[in-house]
Amino acid sequence: MTTTLAPAPRFLDIHLLQTMPYSNANRDDLGSPKTLIFGGTERTRISSQAWKRVTRHAVEQATGTQALRTRRVAPQVSARLQARGWSADAADTAGAQILRSAVTSAKKDGLAVEADGSSSVLLYLPTDALDALADLAEAHRDAIEGQVGVKKPVAVLPTAEVAAILTSRNGSIHLLGRMLAELPGGDVDGAVQVAHAFTTHGTEPQIDFFTAVDDVPSTSRGSGHMNSAEFSAGVFYRYANIDLQGLESNLGGDTAMARELVAAFLTAFATTVPTGKQNSTAAQTLPELIHLTVRADRPVSLAGAFEAPVRAQTDGWAAPSRDKLADYATRLRRMWTGDVVRFAGFTSIDDTAYAGIGARVQAVDELLASATAAAYPESGA
């Protein structure tokens, strides 16, 4: 007798519907809300980078593993060395040596150093790697101090050790990935894909003309400052997916750590809001529907549900957006048959059953925990 095993979980999809009031959480180069044309209709858009950044910070806070994306590695190392008693000149030389020694080849001699000591490219590394770089400089202090004031300095730090520290990883790097073409071995394939959020309906930016009053009295009339800004509002469809097996591979097979990062990401992605213009709009909302699936085949976005824009009814856009998402998911799953969904569930602000997007779960925490358990069933509770 042959036993056929169910296909293993491979991807976790997270779908959210979230209302954003009058806001500009992510603006373009002119300060206007970002937009896109979808289904022949202009929508408001929030870039994946904007939501990914606040999500990454929340994941790092939850897991206690901080990382930095910065061009100022050298000044950061210099500051640490000065705190240890190094002179400013020697510490600055050490910071420059970190970049100069990072790569040595026939085609390249280190990372390019700008006039202010920063690197020409953004580096993404664990925060504690900066301390490790300072420790490495301490071990080669005599050689570094011999380069202070030299017009044509040469690299004096061991390239392999510098590169190993600069390309080190932690949880958020394993989760979200890193592109670092300048350093061999620095690239990390991210296990997470995040889509640009967009409104389920058409939108038009709204212009706010504002003035500021000068608190010091004057004989002249008029305001101290006047300007205008653009804002928008709407119901956003948000989507991301996690490559469960890819994350576990990045972690060298550490299933327990993979499960911890998945749980942290789901919570962070569901609860964070981009920071743009928040001081003047306080658009601090939460999703009104969260739908999660664990799949054995491939990730599947439900963005197509809103190719035809939702039309506002007496109850606005939110309720019909939830109906449309559920209806589209039902019809798509009916078309693409197969035993590939290992878990499907949702939670919503209303009491509607929403057939087609899985079992209803009352609380967000319970839904996220159930999806995480389905993603890594072998790791236990």
C-alpha positions as CSV (number, residue, x, y, z in Angstrom):
1,M,0.0,0.0,0.0
2,T,1.4,3.4,-1.0
3,T,0.8,6.4,1.3
4,T,0.6,9.8,-0.5
5,L,1.8,12.6,1.7
6,A,0.2,16.0,1.6
7,P,2.4,18.6,-0.1
8,A,4.4,20.6,2.4
9,P,3.7,24.3,3.1
10,R,5.8,26.5,0.9
11,F,4.3,30.0,1.0
12,L,2.2,32.1,3.3
13,D,0.0,34.9,1.8
14,I,-1.3,37.8,3.8
15,H,-4.1,40.0,2.5
16,L,-5.3,43.1,4.3
17,L,-8.0,45.7,3.7
18,Q,-7.3,48.9,5.6
19,T,-9.0,52.3,5.5
20,M,-6.7,55.3,5.6
21,P,-8.3,58.7,6.3
22,Y,-7.1,62.1,5.0
23,S,-3.4,61.4,4.8
24,N,-0.2,61.3,2.7
25,A,1.7,58.4,4.2
26,N,4.0,58.1,1.2
27,R,4.6,61.0,-1.2
28,D,6.3,61.4,-4.5
29,D,9.1,63.8,-5.5
30,L,6.6,66.7,-5.7
31,G,5.1,66.0,-2.3
32,S,1.9,64.5,-3.7
33,P,0.4,61.2,-2.7
34,K,1.7,58.4,-5.0
35,T,-0.7,57.1,-7.5
36,L,-1.2,54.4,-10.2
37,I,-3.6,53.7,-13.0
38,F,-5.3,50.3,-12.5
39,G,-8.4,49.2,-14.4
40,G,-8.3,52.6,-16.2
41,T,-8.9,54.4,-12.9
42,E,-6.4,56.5,-10.9
43,R,-5.8,55.1,-7.4
44,T,-3.7,56.2,-4.4
45,R,-0.7,54.1,-3.8
46,I,1.7,53.5,-0.9
47,S,5.0,51.9,-2.0
48,S,6.2,48.6,-0.7
49,Q,9.4,50.2,0.5
50,A,7.4,52.6,2.8
51,W,5.5,49.8,4.5
52,K,8.5,47.4,4.4
53,R,10.7,49.9,6.3
54,V,8.3,50.3,9.3
55,T,7.6,46.6,9.2
56,R,11.4,45.8,9.4
57,H,11.9,48.1,12.4
58,A,9.0,46.4,14.2
59,V,10.3,43.0,13.5
60,E,13.7,44.0,14.8
61,Q,12.2,45.4,17.9
62,A,10.2,42.3,18.5
63,T,13.1,39.9,17.9
64,G,15.8,42.1,19.6
65,T,18.1,42.0,16.6
66,Q,18.7,45.4,15.2
67,A,20.1,46.2,11.7
68,L,21.2,49.3,9.9
69,R,20.9,50.4,6.3
70,T,23.5,53.2,6.1
71,R,26.3,54.7,4.1
72,R,27.9,56.0,7.4
73,V,29.6,52.8,8.6
74,A,33.0,54.5,8.7
75,P,31.8,57.5,10.8
76,Q,30.0,55.0,13.1
77,V,33.1,53.0,13.6
78,S,35.1,56.2,14.2
79,A,32.7,57.3,16.9
80,R,33.0,54.0,18.7
81,L,36.8,54.1,18.6
82,Q,36.8,57.7,19.9
83,A,34.6,56.6,22.8
84,R,37.4,54.0,23.5
85,G,40.0,56.8,23.7
86,W,41.3,57.0,20.1
87,S,42.2,60.4,18.7
88,A,39.8,61.7,16.1
89,D,42.3,61.5,13.3
90,A,43.2,57.9,14.1
91,A,39.5,56.9,14.5
92,D,38.6,58.5,11.1
93,T,41.5,56.7,9.5
94,A,40.2,53.4,10.9
95,G,36.8,54.1,9.5
96,A,38.2,54.8,6.1
97,Q,40.3,51.6,6.4
98,I,37.2,49.5,6.9
99,L,35.9,50.6,3.5
100,R,39.3,50.6,1.8
101,S,40.0,47.0,3.0
102,A,36.6,45.6,2.3
103,V,37.4,44.5,-1.3
104,T,40.7,44.0,-3.0
105,S,40.9,42.7,-6.5
106,A,42.4,43.5,-9.9
107,K,39.3,45.5,-10.7
108,K,38.5,47.1,-7.4
109,D,40.3,48.5,-4.4
110,G,37.9,48.8,-1.5
111,L,34.5,50.6,-1.4
112,A,34.5,54.2,-2.7
113,V,34.8,56.7,0.2
114,E,33.1,60.1,-0.1
115,A,34.5,63.3,1.2
116,D,32.5,63.1,4.5
117,G,33.8,59.5,5.1
118,S,30.6,57.7,4.0
119,S,30.6,54.9,1.5
120,S,29.3,55.4,-2.0
121,V,26.7,52.7,-1.5
122,L,24.2,51.8,1.2
123,L,25.4,48.9,3.4
124,Y,22.9,46.8,5.3
125,L,24.3,45.0,8.3
126,P,23.5,44.0,11.9
127,T,24.0,46.8,14.3
128,D,26.4,44.8,16.5
129,A,28.6,44.4,13.4
130,L,29.8,48.0,14.0
131,D,31.2,46.9,17.3
132,A,32.9,44.0,15.6
133,L,34.5,46.3,13.1
134,A,35.7,48.5,15.9
135,D,37.2,45.5,17.6
136,L,39.0,44.5,14.4
137,A,40.4,48.0,14.2
138,E,41.7,47.7,17.8
139,A,43.5,44.6,16.8
140,H,45.4,46.4,14.0
141,R,45.8,49.8,15.7
142,D,49.5,50.2,15.1
143,A,49.0,49.6,11.3
144,I,46.1,52.0,11.2
145,E,47.9,54.8,13.0
146,G,50.8,54.4,10.6
147,Q,48.3,55.5,7.8
148,V,47.2,58.7,9.5
149,G,48.0,61.7,7.3
150,V,49.4,59.5,4.5
151,K,48.5,61.1,1.1
152,K,48.0,57.7,-0.7
153,P,47.0,55.3,2.1
154,V,47.0,51.5,1.5
155,A,44.6,48.9,2.9
156,V,46.1,47.5,6.1
157,L,43.1,45.5,7.5
158,P,42.6,41.8,6.5
159,T,40.0,41.9,3.7
160,A,38.5,38.5,4.5
161,E,37.7,39.6,8.1
162,V,36.3,43.0,7.1
163,A,34.2,41.4,4.3
164,A,32.9,38.7,6.7
165,I,31.7,41.3,9.2
166,L,30.1,43.6,6.5
167,T,28.3,40.6,5.0
168,S,27.1,39.1,8.3
169,R,23.4,38.6,8.7
170,N,20.7,38.6,11.3
171,G,17.0,37.8,11.4
172,S,15.6,40.8,9.5
173,I,18.3,40.4,6.8
174,H,17.4,36.7,6.4
175,L,13.8,37.7,6.2
176,L,13.8,40.7,3.9
177,G,17.0,40.1,1.9
178,R,20.0,42.3,1.0
179,M,21.4,43.4,-2.4
180,L,25.1,44.2,-2.0
181,A,26.8,43.6,-5.4
182,E,30.0,45.4,-4.2
183,L,30.9,42.6,-1.8
184,P,31.1,39.0,-2.9
185,G,28.7,36.9,-0.8
186,G,26.9,39.9,0.4
187,D,23.6,39.3,-1.4
188,V,20.8,37.5,0.4
189,D,17.7,36.4,-1.3
190,G,14.8,37.8,0.7
191,A,12.1,35.4,1.8
192,V,9.4,38.2,1.8
193,Q,7.7,39.9,-1.1
194,V,5.7,43.0,-0.4
195,A,3.3,44.6,-3.0
196,H,2.5,48.2,-3.4
197,A,-0.7,49.0,-1.5
198,F,-3.4,50.7,-3.6
199,T,-6.9,51.9,-3.1
200,T,-9.7,49.5,-4.1
201,H,-11.5,52.4,-5.8
202,G,-10.7,55.6,-7.7
203,T,-9.3,58.6,-5.8
204,E,-8.5,62.2,-6.5
205,P,-5.9,64.1,-4.4
206,Q,-7.3,66.9,-2.2
207,I,-5.4,70.1,-1.8
208,D,-5.0,71.7,1.6
209,F,-4.1,75.4,1.7
210,F,-2.7,76.2,5.1
211,T,-1.1,79.2,7.0
212,A,1.0,79.5,10.0
213,V,0.7,82.4,12.5
214,D,3.8,84.3,13.7
215,D,3.6,84.3,17.5
216,V,5.6,87.5,17.7
217,P,3.3,90.5,17.0
218,S,4.1,92.7,14.0
219,T,2.6,95.8,12.4
220,S,2.6,94.0,9.0
221,R,-0.5,92.0,8.0
222,G,-0.6,88.5,6.8
223,S,0.5,85.1,8.0
224,G,4.0,84.0,8.9
225,H,3.9,81.3,6.4
226,M,1.5,79.9,3.8
227,N,1.6,76.9,1.5
228,S,-0.4,74.0,0.1
229,A,-0.1,70.3,0.4
230,E,-1.9,67.3,-1.2
231,F,-3.6,64.5,0.7
232,S,-5.8,61.5,-0.1
233,A,-8.1,59.0,1.6
234,G,-9.4,55.5,0.8
235,V,-9.5,51.8,1.5
236,F,-6.2,50.1,0.6
237,Y,-5.6,46.5,-0.5
238,R,-2.3,45.3,1.0
239,Y,-0.5,42.1,0.1
240,A,2.7,40.3,1.0
241,N,4.0,36.7,1.0
242,I,6.7,34.7,2.8
243,D,8.7,31.9,1.1
244,L,8.7,29.5,4.1
245,Q,11.2,27.1,2.7
246,G,13.4,29.9,1.5
247,L,13.5,31.5,4.9
248,E,14.4,28.2,6.6
249,S,17.1,27.7,4.0
250,N,18.5,31.2,4.7
251,L,18.6,30.2,8.4
252,G,20.5,27.0,7.7
253,G,17.5,24.8,8.6
254,D,16.7,26.5,11.9
255,T,12.9,25.9,11.9
256,A,12.4,27.4,15.3
257,M,14.0,30.7,14.3
258,A,12.1,30.7,11.0
259,R,8.8,30.3,12.8
260,E,9.7,33.2,15.2
261,L,10.5,35.5,12.3
262,V,7.3,34.5,10.4
263,A,5.2,35.3,13.5
264,A,7.1,38.6,14.1
265,F,6.6,39.6,10.4
266,L,2.9,38.9,10.4
267,T,2.3,40.9,13.5
268,A,4.5,43.8,12.3
269,F,3.0,43.9,8.8
270,A,-0.5,44.0,10.2
271,T,0.0,46.6,12.8
272,T,2.4,49.2,11.3
273,V,1.6,52.3,9.3
274,P,4.1,54.4,7.2
275,T,5.3,57.5,9.0
276,G,4.8,60.1,6.2
277,K,2.8,63.2,7.3
278,Q,1.6,61.4,10.4
279,N,2.2,64.4,12.7
280,S,-0.2,66.4,10.7
281,T,-2.8,63.7,9.9
282,A,-2.6,61.0,12.6
283,A,-3.7,58.3,10.1
284,Q,-3.1,55.5,12.6
285,T,-5.6,52.9,11.5
286,L,-5.7,49.1,11.7
287,P,-6.8,46.6,9.0
288,E,-10.5,45.8,9.0
289,L,-10.0,42.5,7.3
290,I,-7.0,40.1,7.4
291,H,-7.0,36.9,5.3
292,L,-4.1,34.4,5.5
293,T,-3.4,31.3,3.4
294,V,-0.6,28.8,3.7
295,R,0.0,27.3,0.3
296,A,1.9,24.3,-1.1
297,D,2.3,25.6,-4.6
298,R,3.0,29.3,-5.1
299,P,2.0,32.7,-3.7
300,V,-1.2,34.2,-5.1
301,S,-2.2,37.9,-4.9
302,L,-5.9,38.9,-4.9
303,A,-5.2,42.3,-6.4
304,G,-7.3,41.3,-9.4
305,A,-10.4,41.6,-7.2
306,F,-10.1,45.4,-7.6
307,E,-9.2,45.8,-11.3
308,A,-12.8,47.1,-11.6
309,P,-12.9,49.8,-9.0
310,V,-15.3,49.4,-6.1
311,R,-18.2,51.9,-6.2
312,A,-19.1,53.7,-3.0
313,Q,-22.4,52.8,-1.6
314,T,-24.3,54.3,1.3
315,D,-21.9,52.6,3.6
316,G,-18.8,53.8,1.8
317,W,-16.0,51.7,0.2
318,A,-14.9,49.4,3.0
319,A,-17.8,47.0,3.2
320,P,-18.1,46.4,-0.6
321,S,-14.3,46.0,-0.7
322,R,-14.5,43.1,1.8
323,D,-17.4,41.6,-0.2
324,K,-15.5,41.9,-3.5
325,L,-12.3,40.4,-2.1
326,A,-14.1,37.3,-0.7
327,D,-16.1,36.8,-3.9
328,Y,-13.0,37.0,-6.1
329,A,-11.1,34.6,-3.9
330,T,-14.0,32.1,-4.1
331,R,-14.2,32.2,-7.8
332,L,-10.4,32.0,-8.3
333,R,-10.1,29.0,-6.0
334,R,-13.0,27.3,-7.8
335,M,-11.2,27.8,-11.1
336,W,-7.8,26.6,-9.9
337,T,-8.7,23.4,-8.2
338,G,-6.2,21.2,-6.3
339,D,-5.2,20.3,-2.8
340,V,-2.6,23.1,-2.4
341,V,-4.1,25.3,0.4
342,R,-2.8,24.0,3.8
343,F,-4.6,26.7,5.8
344,A,-7.0,29.5,5.1
345,G,-8.6,31.8,7.6
346,F,-9.7,35.4,8.2
347,T,-10.8,37.9,10.7
348,S,-12.9,40.9,10.1
349,I,-14.4,43.9,11.7
350,D,-17.9,42.7,10.8
351,D,-19.8,39.5,11.4
352,T,-20.1,38.4,7.8
353,A,-19.1,34.8,7.1
354,Y,-17.3,35.6,3.8
355,A,-17.3,32.1,2.3
356,G,-14.3,31.4,0.2
357,I,-11.6,32.9,2.4
358,G,-11.5,30.2,5.0
359,A,-12.7,29.8,8.5
360,R,-13.5,32.9,10.5
361,V,-11.3,33.5,13.6
362,Q,-12.5,36.1,16.1
363,A,-9.2,37.6,17.2
364,V,-6.2,38.7,15.1
365,D,-3.7,37.1,17.5
366,E,-5.4,33.7,17.1
367,L,-5.5,34.0,13.3
368,L,-1.7,34.9,13.1
369,A,-0.8,32.1,15.5
370,S,-2.9,29.5,13.6
371,A,-1.3,30.5,10.3
372,T,2.2,30.3,11.8
373,A,1.5,26.9,13.2
374,A,0.3,25.7,9.8
375,A,3.4,27.1,8.1
376,Y,5.8,25.2,10.3
377,P,3.8,22.3,11.8
378,E,6.9,20.3,12.5
379,S,8.3,22.9,14.9
380,G,5.5,22.3,17.5
381,A,3.5,24.8,19.4
